Amino acid sequence: MPAASPQDEQYDLPTIAVLHCGADVVCLSWSPDGSKLSSITFDRVLRIWDASTWKTIGSLELPATRGGLSMCWSPDSQKLAVSFDLECLTLFHVNALQLSPLIQKNFGVHVAWSPDGRLLASTCSDEAFTIKIWDPLTGELQQRLFGHIDYVNSLEWASNGSRLLSASDDGTVVVWDTTTWKSIRSFESDKQITSTATFSPDGVTMASGGTDRVIRIWDSRTGMLVHELAGHGGDIARISYSRDGGTLASIDSDGVRVWDPVFGTQLAFQASDIDAFPTHGLEFHPLLNRLAYVDGNDRTIRVVDVNRSSGPVTPLTSSQTAPATPQVHLSDKILELIAAFERLLDSCPREELIQEFLTKHTVLLAPTANRVLTKIPLGSEYVTDFVIEDPGERYTLVEIERPDLSVFTRAGNPSSSLTHAQRQVEDWRQWVHDNVGYARNTLPNINEPRALVVIGRRGTIGESGRKLLARKNAEHPNIQIITYDDLMDLARAHAINLRRI
């Protein structure tokens, strides 16, 4: 195994759990709600692990297989599609105690569930190397996609379901339009086998890797090559983006590497000798900065913390010099983001555009937070806009409203928009109180979270409105209401403080 470079040791990946499987692990997959982890081993045992206790809550021995094994979860985390033969795939209904087969059909080797749960895509081992699109409820074939000239190794849907991504032994990665089912773009990897390809969460970029041992990051809209990440000593088997898209992880026969996909730098290395090559041996948690990967040293699955703020930075070597004033550059960047955000707000945008901007630039929402999570489900009843985790595992549930909405009526009473937003966050807080054990599967150690409502602009409420808002916040300290101008002021103060360091 090649020696790790200085970059490899930039920060540690603290171990959260070690799951002993008793045999080499072929594939693993998180349920979309993050509460469960599934695995299949070479002895054909499918296991479901509880992601809070790390104990098995179900297992099943699969039939003898003639080929590779793969699986994927349905978007509602209730069903599991398992391919355990070259031509056969079974859907299982997953509950707390058992796995019950639903239907069997000749789906194919690799499978991927559409984000809305209505379709399953699968590879096929026929001579045409087709991709097939199925109705998972009836098992009826809906579409055949032709374009690859060799075996297809991976499939993945874009998060909005508008595109499908496939990687093949023919050295290409193809993007398919899921409305027309036509190929809209193809990427080539120097005619080497491409084992894996994945979209970033926002769909703007995609990453691919294979036998040339280089990760390529592409602009999925233009087809331009953004970065080539070199460093792997073995063929790359799997690539996975973190939920926020700020971190990329990859695995080969030597181990796991963690990358910054924006700057194209390697951040960490974790050794993991793998004799039996996994088809799907690495995946980020869907909600948290946690990574599950196969460790061939002891036939385990390891779950590690990939929170980049938690680890020590590599000391500079004698040949390196420290940047003169990195804080000033960061401060300027934050001020530029504030100016861009203000221009967006002045255009009276839809709430979705504000959500998208703050998701990409969470420093504006919570400049000192450990992390900011987007669209966190609270059971099946609610979905937050954001959840802020501050130091000490203190949480704030965030509801954003449009900037053009009124905060108060002319009579000085809360507007209907503000009243609705308040009730929303009150319901969230009550749900967490009533279901704290379940909530901690996603938000560790959460207890009595605060809430934040961002609504309206300062100029529309006047001096009297600001006084009413201050009084309201003083009366209800666990639910704070601020305008978008207040939010920008907080980020601006943080940027100014950075200049003083």
C-alpha positions in Angstrom: 0.0 0.0 0.0 1.4 3.4 -0.9 2.4 5.7 2.0 0.1 8.5 2.9 1.1 11.9 1.8 1.2 14.9 4.2 -2.1 15.9 2.9 -3.6 12.6 3.9 -3.1 13.4 7.5 -4.7 16.8 7.6 -7.4 15.8 10.1 -8.6 12.6 11.8 -11.8 10.8 11.1 -13.1 9.9 14.6 -14.8 6.5 14.8 -18.5 6.6 15.8 -19.3 2.9 15.4 -17.7 -0.4 14.2 -20.2 -3.0 12.9 -18.8 -6.5 12.9 -20.2 -8.4 9.9 -18.3 -11.8 10.0 -17.6 -11.8 6.3 -16.4 -9.4 3.6 -19.0 -6.7 3.0 -20.1 -6.3 -0.6 -22.3 -3.2 -0.3 -23.9 -0.9 2.2 -26.6 1.8 2.1 -28.2 4.3 4.5 -31.9 4.7 4.6 -32.9 8.2 3.3 -34.2 9.2 6.8 -30.8 8.2 8.3 -32.3 5.9 10.9 -31.0 2.6 9.4 -28.0 1.2 7.6 -28.2 -1.9 5.5 -25.4 -4.2 4.4 -24.8 -7.4 2.4 -21.8 -9.7 2.9 -20.2 -12.2 0.7 -22.0 -15.0 2.6 -25.2 -13.5 1.2 -26.5 -12.2 4.5 -28.6 -9.0 4.4 -28.6 -7.0 7.6 -30.4 -3.9 8.8 -28.6 -1.9 11.5 -30.3 0.6 13.8 -28.3 3.9 13.4 -28.9 5.0 17.0 -27.9 1.7 18.8 -25.8 0.2 16.0 -27.5 -3.2 16.7 -29.1 -5.4 14.0 -32.8 -5.1 13.8 -33.3 -7.6 11.0 -31.3 -10.1 8.9 -32.0 -12.5 6.0 -29.9 -15.0 4.1 -30.3 -14.4 0.3 -30.5 -17.1 -2.3 -27.3 -18.3 -3.9 -26.0 -15.7 -6.4 -24.3 -15.9 -9.8 -23.2 -12.3 -9.8 -22.7 -9.2 -7.8 -24.9 -7.9 -5.1 -26.3 -4.3 -4.8 -29.3 -2.6 -3.1 -31.0 0.7 -2.7 -33.7 2.2 -0.4 -37.0 3.6 -1.4 -37.3 7.4 -0.7 -39.7 6.8 2.2 -37.2 4.4 3.9 -39.9 1.6 4.0 -38.7 -0.7 1.1 -35.3 -2.1 0.0 -34.5 -3.2 -3.5 -31.9 -5.9 -3.5 -30.2 -7.4 -6.5 -28.7 -10.7 -5.6 -28.3 -12.4 -9.0 -27.3 -11.3 -12.5 -31.0 -11.1 -13.5 -33.1 -11.1 -10.3 -34.0 -8.4 -7.9 -36.4 -8.5 -4.9 -38.2 -5.7 -3.1 -38.4 -6.1 0.6 -40.7 -4.3 3.0 -38.6 -3.3 6.0 -40.1 -2.9 9.5 -38.5 -3.1 12.9 -38.4 -6.9 13.1 -38.5 -8.6 9.8 -37.9 -8.4 6.1 -40.9 -9.5 4.0 -40.4 -10.1 0.2 -42.8 -8.1 -1.9 -42.2 -8.9 -5.6 -39.5 -10.5 -7.7 -38.6 -9.5 -11.2 -35.7 -9.6 -13.7 -34.5 -6.1 -13.0 -30.7 -6.3 -13.4 -27.5 -5.9 -11.4 -27.3 -2.3 -10.2 -30.4 -0.4 -9.1 -31.4 3.1 -8.2 -34.8 4.4 -6.9 -36.1 7.7 -8.3 -36.5 10.5 -5.7 -40.3 10.4 -5.9 -40.4 6.6 -5.5 -42.3 6.0 -8.7 -39.5 4.4 -10.8 -36.6 2.0 -10.4 -33.6 2.2 -12.8 -31.5 -0.9 -13.3 -28.5 -2.0 -15.4 -28.8 -5.1 -17.6 -26.3 -7.8 -18.5 -27.7 -8.2 -22.0 -25.6 -7.8 -25.1 -27.0 -4.3 -25.7 -25.9 -3.1 -22.2 -29.2 -1.4 -21.7 -30.5 0.6 -18.8 -34.1 -0.3 -17.9 -36.7 1.8 -16.1 -39.4 -0.1 -14.1 -42.5 0.6 -12.1 -41.6 -0.8 -8.7 -45.2 -1.5 -7.7 -46.1 -3.6 -10.7 -42.7 -4.7 -12.0 -43.7 -3.5 -15.5 -40.9 -2.2 -17.8 -41.4 1.5 -18.7 -38.3 2.4 -20.8 -35.1 1.0 -22.3 -32.1 3.3 -22.6 -29.4 2.6 -25.2 -26.1 4.3 -25.4 -23.4 2.4 -23.6 -21.3 -0.2 -25.4 -20.1 -2.1 -22.3 -21.3 -3.0 -18.8 -22.9 -0.3 -16.8 -21.4 -0.1 -13.3 -23.5 2.5 -11.5 -26.7 4.5 -11.6 -27.8 7.6 -9.8 -30.7 10.0 -10.0 -30.3 13.8 -9.6 -32.0 14.9 -6.4 -34.8 16.6 -8.3 -35.4 13.5 -10.4 -34.8 15.3 -13.7 -31.7 13.4 -14.7 -30.2 10.0 -14.4 -26.4 9.4 -14.3 -24.8 6.2 -15.5 -21.1 5.0 -15.5 -19.7 2.2 -17.7 -16.8 0.0 -18.5 -16.8 1.8 -21.9 -15.1 4.7 -20.1 -18.1 7.1 -20.4 -20.5 8.7 -18.0 -23.8 9.6 -19.5 -26.5 12.0 -18.3 -30.0 11.1 -19.3 -33.1 13.4 -19.4 -35.8 11.6 -17.5 -38.6 13.5 -19.4 -37.5 12.4 -22.8 -35.3 9.5 -21.8 -32.6 10.8 -24.2 -28.9 11.2 -23.5 -28.1 14.9 -23.1 -24.4 14.7 -22.2 -21.5 12.3 -22.2 -18.2 12.5 -20.3 -15.1 10.5 -21.2 -12.4 9.2 -18.8 -9.5 8.5 -21.1 -11.1 5.2 -22.3 -10.6 3.7 -18.9 -13.3 1.7 -17.0 -15.5 4.1 -15.1 -16.7 2.3 -12.0 -18.7 5.1 -10.3 -20.3 8.5 -10.9 -22.4 10.7 -8.7 -24.2 14.1 -8.8 -23.4 16.8 -6.2 -26.5 17.4 -4.1 -27.4 20.6 -6.0 -26.8 18.8 -9.3 -24.4 21.5 -10.6 -21.3 19.2 -10.6 -20.8 15.4 -10.9 -17.8 13.3 -10.0 -16.5 10.1 -11.6 -13.8 7.6 -11.0 -12.5 4.2 -12.1 -9.5 2.2 -13.1 -7.3 5.2 -14.0 -7.4 6.0 -10.2 -8.3 9.7 -10.8 -11.4 11.4 -9.6 -12.8 13.8 -12.2 -15.2 16.6 -11.2 -17.3 18.0 -14.0 -19.7 20.8 -14.5 -22.8 18.8 -15.3 -24.4 21.6 -17.2 -21.6 22.5 -19.6 -19.5 19.3 -19.6 -16.4 21.2 -18.6 -13.7 19.4 -16.5 -13.4 21.3 -13.1 -10.8 19.2 -11.2 -8.8 16.0 -11.5 -8.1 14.6 -8.0 -5.1 12.2 -8.0 -3.8 10.2 -5.0 -5.5 6.8 -5.1 -3.2 3.8 -5.2 -5.9 1.4 -6.4 -8.9 1.4 -8.7 -11.7 3.7 -7.4 -14.8 1.7 -6.5 -17.2 4.3 -5.1 -17.5 8.1 -4.7 -20.0 9.9 -2.4 -20.9 13.5 -1.7 -21.8 14.8 1.7 -25.3 16.2 2.1 -24.2 19.8 1.7 -21.8 19.0 -1.2 -18.9 20.5 0.6 -17.0 17.2 1.1 -16.4 14.3 -1.2 -15.3 10.8 -0.2 -13.9 7.9 -2.3 -12.7 4.3 -1.7 -10.3 2.0 -3.4 -8.5 -1.2 -2.3 -6.1 0.8 -0.1 -8.7 2.8 1.9 -10.8 5.9 2.1 -9.9 9.4 1.0 -11.8 12.6 1.8 -11.6 15.6 -0.5 -12.6 19.3 -0.8 -14.4 19.2 -4.2 -14.4 23.0 -4.5 -10.7 23.5 -4.2 -9.7 20.0 -5.4 -7.6 19.2 -2.4 -7.3 16.0 -0.3 -8.2 16.4 3.3 -7.9 12.9 4.9 -6.9 9.3 4.4 -8.1 6.2 6.3 -6.4 2.9 5.5 -8.8 0.0 4.8 -7.3 -3.0 2.9 -10.0 -4.6 0.9 -9.4 -8.0 -0.6 -13.0 -8.6 -1.9 -13.8 -5.4 -3.9 -17.1 -3.9 -2.8 -19.5 -2.7 -5.4 -20.9 -0.1 -3.0 -18.6 0.1 -0.1 -18.9 3.8 0.9 -21.7 6.3 1.5 -22.3 9.5 3.3 -25.1 9.7 5.8 -28.1 11.5 4.2 -28.4 14.1 7.0 -25.3 14.2 9.1 -21.5 14.6 8.4 -21.0 10.9 8.9 -19.4 8.4 6.5 -19.9 4.6 6.5 -17.3 2.5 4.6 -16.1 -1.1 4.3 -13.0 -2.0 6.3 -11.4 -5.1 4.9 -8.9 -5.3 7.7 -11.4 -6.8 10.1 -14.5 -7.4 7.9 -16.4 -4.5 9.5 -18.3 -1.4 8.5 -16.9 1.7 10.1 -18.9 4.9 10.7 -16.7 7.9 11.1 -17.3 11.6 11.8 -16.3 13.8 8.8 -17.0 17.1 10.5 -14.1 19.2 9.1 -14.2 21.7 11.9 -13.5 19.0 14.5 -10.0 17.9 13.5 -6.6 19.4 13.7 -5.1 21.0 10.6 -1.8 19.6 9.3 1.1 21.7 10.6 3.0 23.5 7.8 6.2 21.9 6.7 9.5 23.8 6.4 9.0 24.3 2.7 5.6 25.9 3.2 4.8 29.4 4.3 1.6 30.5 6.0 -0.7 32.8 4.2 -0.3 36.4 5.5 -3.9 37.3 6.4 -6.4 34.6 5.6 -9.0 36.1 7.9 -9.1 39.2 5.8 -9.8 37.2 2.7 -12.6 35.3 4.5 -14.1 38.5 5.8 -14.1 40.0 2.3 -15.8 36.9 0.9 -18.5 37.1 3.6 -19.2 40.7 2.8 -19.4 39.9 -0.9 -21.9 37.2 -0.1 -24.0 39.6 2.0 -24.0 42.1 -0.9 -25.1 39.3 -3.4 -27.8 38.2 -0.9 -29.2 41.7 -0.5 -29.4 42.1 -4.3 -31.4 38.8 -4.4 -33.7 40.0 -1.6 -34.3 43.3 -3.4 -35.6 41.4 -6.4 -38.5 39.9 -4.3 -37.6 36.3 -5.1 -39.5 33.1 -4.4 -38.8 31.5 -1.1 -37.2 28.5 -2.9 -34.4 30.8 -4.3 -33.7 32.2 -0.8 -33.5 28.6 0.5 -31.1 27.7 -2.3 -28.8 30.7 -1.6 -28.7 30.1 2.1 -28.1 26.4 1.6 -25.0 27.2 -0.5 -23.8 29.9 1.9 -24.8 28.9 5.4 -22.3 31.3 6.9 -25.0 34.0 6.3 -27.5 32.1 8.4 -25.3 31.0 11.2 -21.7 32.2 11.0 -20.5 30.6 14.2 -22.5 27.3 14.0 -20.9 23.8 14.0 -23.1 23.0 11.0 -26.3 23.9 9.3 -28.7 21.2 8.0 -31.3 21.7 5.3 -34.8 20.3 5.0 -34.6 18.0 8.0 -37.8 15.9 8.3 -39.5 15.6 11.7 -41.2 12.3 11.3 -43.6 12.3 8.4 -45.4 15.4 9.6 -43.0 18.3 9.3 -39.9 19.4 7.4 -37.8 22.3 8.7 -36.2 24.8 6.4 -33.0 24.6 8.3 -31.6 23.3 11.6 -28.6 25.1 13.1 -26.3 23.2 15.5 -24.3 25.4 17.7 -21.4 24.3 19.9 -22.5 22.1 22.8 -25.1 20.4 20.5 -27.6 23.2 21.0 -30.1 23.3 18.1 -32.3 26.0 16.5 -35.1 25.1 14.1 -35.4 27.7 11.4 -38.4 28.8 9.3 -37.8 31.3 6.5 -40.6 33.3 4.9 -40.6 35.7 1.9 -38.9 39.0 2.4 -41.8 40.9 0.9 -44.3 39.7 3.6 -45.7 42.0 6.2 -44.6 41.3 9.8 -47.3 43.4 11.5 -50.7 44.8 10.5 -51.3 48.6 10.5 -53.0 48.1 13.9 -49.7 46.7 15.3 -50.9 43.1 15.4 -48.9 40.1 14.1 -49.7 39.5 10.4 -51.2 36.3 9.2 -47.9 35.3 7.7 -46.1 35.8 11.0 -48.8 34.0 13.0 -48.5 31.1 10.6 -44.7 30.9 10.9 -44.9 31.1 14.7 -47.4 28.2 14.8 -45.2 26.2 12.5 -42.1 26.4 14.7 -44.2 25.9 17.8 -45.4 22.7 16.3 -41.9 21.6 15.4 -40.7 22.2 19.0 -43.6 20.3 20.4 -42.9 17.4 18.0 -39.3 17.2 19.2 -40.5 17.3 22.8 -42.9 14.4 22.2 -40.6 12.4 20.0 -37.1 13.2 21.4 -35.8 9.7 21.1 -36.7 9.5 17.4 -35.4 13.0 16.8 -32.0 12.1 18.2 -31.5 9.6 15.4 -30.9 12.6 13.2 -30.0 15.4 15.7 -27.8 13.8 18.4 -28.7 14.9 22.0 -31.3 17.4 20.9 -33.4 18.7 23.8 -35.8 21.6 23.9 -34.5 23.4 20.7 -34.9 27.0 20.1 -36.6 28.4 17.0 -35.9 31.2 14.6 -38.3 32.8 12.1 -36.8 35.0 9.4 -39.5 37.2 7.7 -39.9 40.6 5.9 -37.6 43.6 5.7 -36.7 46.2 8.2 -37.8 49.1 6.1 -41.4 47.9 6.0 -42.0 47.7 9.8 -40.6 51.1 10.8 -39.5 52.1 14.3 -42.7 51.1 16.0 -42.5 47.7 14.4 -39.0 47.2 15.6 -40.1 48.0 19.1 -43.0 45.5 18.8 -40.6 42.8 17.5 -38.1 43.4 20.3 -40.9 43.1 22.9 -42.2 40.0 21.3 -38.8 38.4 21.3 -38.3 39.3 25.0 -41.6 37.7 25.9 -40.8 34.5 24.0 -37.0 33.9 24.3 -37.2 30.4 22.8 -38.7 31.7 19.5 -36.9 34.6 17.9 -38.3 36.6 15.0 -35.9 38.7 12.9 -36.0 40.4 9.5 -33.7 39.6 6.6 -31.8 42.8 7.4 -31.2 41.7 10.9 -29.8 38.4 9.5 -27.4 40.3 7.2 -26.4 42.6 10.1 -25.4 39.5 12.2 -23.3 38.1 9.3 -21.8 41.6 8.7 -20.7 41.9 12.3 -19.1 38.5 12.1 -17.1 39.5 9.0 -16.0 42.7 10.7 -14.8 40.8 13.8 -12.7 38.5 11.6 -10.8 41.5 10.4 -9.8 42.3 14.0 -8.1 38.9 14.5 
